[in-house]
Amino acid sequence: MLNGTGFNAQTYLEQFAQHFEAALGANNDIDLRSLCAHQPQAKGSAYWAKSIRPKISLDEGTGTYREQLPKSRNLKGDINARAAEGTISRREWENMEASLKTFENDKARQTPHQDVDFYQTLIEPILNDTGHEFETEDELLEACDPTSATIMLLVSAFKRSRNMQMIAALKAASTTRKMLDLASASGTFGQIVNKTVDWNSTAYKNNFITTANQGYFSLKEDAPLVRAALDAAGVSDKTRVPCLINPHDFAQTCINSFDKWADIPYVTKQDVENGTMPDAFGLSFIKCNEIPKGKMYAWLPQAIAYVPWKPLEQKLGEDPRYKFHPTFYAKEAQGFARIDDLGVVEITVKAA
């Protein structure tokens, strides 16, 4: 209360805040945060998301990423062959020919080391905020309802901003990682260093796909290739893969794949919340106005990390610099990053 004549900011704030949060929950836009790997709430100016996975490499023969496997070793048979495999017993080693007692053969007898890739991805907080100035108290009272046009527009932009932050991480050209330096010519070999890791078609051949046809994404000719790119990275066949698509590209897919598409609707907010996302070849299509025409992005939920910093906070007050107009402000802080480069696929629709 200001000199007995102002509005009770706390009472209105409680009402407006409740209505703002209710409208956020009722908004039908998909919250892409629900399709990411949630990390613990962070403090400070940065968070390092940990990743541990088996050591893998691209096998050109199969076109897939293969996990490092234990070696197969014969326990019986020719002693000369088993000397190189390291399955020689101590007694055999002592009694075999001196020419076989080489450093390499002795090294093969040592306990095998199964390597594991370990790295951390840098995630920094991003502020997401919105606000509105009411010229009169009556305008504030009129808008103090979860279905008011003012609140619904504030909520829509606020939620879009959340999604745009996630999309930026999804398609980032590079990420900052803390990882083991295994470059043999490096002066920091074997040490943990910060590296900028690029994400492009040169480093990740399977993760960048161009459609077979001009002007549209085909369920018959393109969707299986996206699924194959993720399968080649060792993804379970039953894993649902969200796929962002521009509404115009979605329309062209429907037109050109109608016989396949007729019974497969796009994903809605309710599908995500209920775990009933429809799919075609394991891809669940989400129409998104933030994706440019001619580009699509498919990803595994565990490939993108979401880190909350500061929960939703709302303020309402009178500003004497602007004739004591009631002013609303809401903010939150969060961060996103791609923590598994193999779990994201960029699709380019071939230009018509």
Summary of the structure (lengths in Angstrom):
residues: 352
radius of gyration: 28.0
end to end distance: 63.5
largest distance: 103.7
contacts: 1002
relative contact order: 0.20
helix: 32%
strand: 31%
